C-alpha cells in the first residue's frame, strides 16, 4: 500500500499534543515520534518494476518482471 501522509501527521500531532499537555516527557515524546515514523515506513508495500538493476549472490543483473509485493520488516 502507498504511504499515507495523513496517518503520519495524525501520529505526530498526537505525540505533540501529549507533550504540550504535560502527559508526556521529552523522552516519551521522542519514543512516540520514532514509533510513528517507524510504523509509517513499515506500512509501505515495495514492488520492484521490470528492468531495475539488481545485485544478488549470482552477481549483477536486472529484473525481468515486477516483484511480488513485499513489506519492510
C-alpha positions in Angstrom: 0.0 0.0 0.0 1.3 3.5 -0.6 2.5 5.7 2.2 -0.4 7.8 3.6 1.0 11.1 4.9 -2.1 11.9 6.9 -1.6 8.8 9.1 1.9 10.0 10.0 0.7 13.5 10.6 -2.0 12.3 12.9 0.5 10.2 15.0 3.0 13.1 15.2 0.2 15.5 16.2 -0.9 13.1 18.9 2.6 12.9 20.3 3.0 16.7 20.2 -0.4 17.2 22.0 0.6 14.7 24.7 3.9 16.6 25.2 2.3 20.0 25.4 -0.5 18.9 27.7 2.1 17.5 30.2 1.0 13.9 29.7 4.4 13.1 28.1 8.1 13.7 28.8 10.7 14.7 26.2 12.0 11.1 26.3 8.5 9.7 25.8 7.8 12.2 23.0 11.0 11.0 21.2 9.8 7.4 21.6 6.3 8.3 20.3 7.8 10.2 17.4 10.2 7.4 16.4 7.5 4.8 16.7 5.2 6.9 14.4 7.9 7.2 11.8 8.9 3.6 12.0 5.3 2.4 11.7 4.8 4.8 8.7 7.8 3.5 6.8 7.0 -0.2 7.6 3.4 0.3 6.2 4.8 0.7 2.7 4.5 -2.1 0.1 7.5 -2.3 -2.2 7.3 -3.5 -5.8 10.4 -3.6 -8.0 9.4 -2.9 -11.6 10.9 -4.8 -14.5 14.3 -3.6 -15.8 15.6 -2.4 -12.5 19.3 -3.1 -11.8 19.8 -5.6 -9.0 22.7 -7.4 -7.4 22.5 -10.7 -5.6 24.6 -13.7 -4.8 24.6 -14.6 -8.5 26.0 -11.2 -9.4 24.6 -8.1 -11.1 21.6 -8.2 -13.4 18.2 -6.7 -14.0 14.7 -7.7 -13.0 12.6 -9.3 -15.8 9.1 -8.9 -14.2 7.6 -7.0 -11.3 8.5 -8.4 -7.9 5.7 -9.7 -5.7 4.6 -7.0 -3.2 6.9 -7.0 -0.2 6.6 -5.4 3.2 9.5 -3.8 5.1 10.2 -5.8 8.3 
